[in-house]
Amino acid sequence: MNMEQLETLKKRLDKIGVDVEFAANYPWIYIWKINGKRVTETFEANHGFTVGFLPARRDKPFHFTNLSEIFKLIRKYCNRQGYL
């Protein structure tokens, strides 16, 4: 599957010292942890903070749900730990 956008986000966050872990439950992709802290908020799902959905077909690209909401969540968890 074409998950380049998600891989790019992970690499860029790693470069600035933010470690994110993702979890999947087809078709949802969740942010599972940020800097080792378990994410408890939900967004566009009942069981986690959804960053995107896996495409139904292999030739379709991955799409983020809402980048501004994703970065708000990342800032919230980083500010708790003295980052950003």
HUQUICOR-V288720 format. One record per backbone hydrogen bond with DSSP energy under -0.5 kcal/mol. NH is the residue of the N-H (numbers start at 0). CO is the residue of the C=O. If there is no record, write none. Layout:
[[NH,CO] [NH,CO]]
This chain:
[[2,0] [6,2] [7,3] [8,4] [9,5] [10,6] [11,7] [12,8] [13,9] [14,10] [15,11] [15,12] [16,13] [17,12] [18,16] [19,17] [20,32] [22,29] [24,27] [27,24] [28,51] [29,22] [30,48] [31,20] [31,29] [32,20] [33,36] [34,18] [36,33] [38,31] [42,47] [48,30] [49,42] [49,47] [50,28] [51,28] [52,62] [53,26] [59,56] [61,1] [62,52] [64,50] [69,65] [70,66] [71,67] [72,68] [73,69] [74,70] [75,71] [76,72] [77,73] [78,74] [79,75] [80,76] [80,77] [81,78] [82,77]]
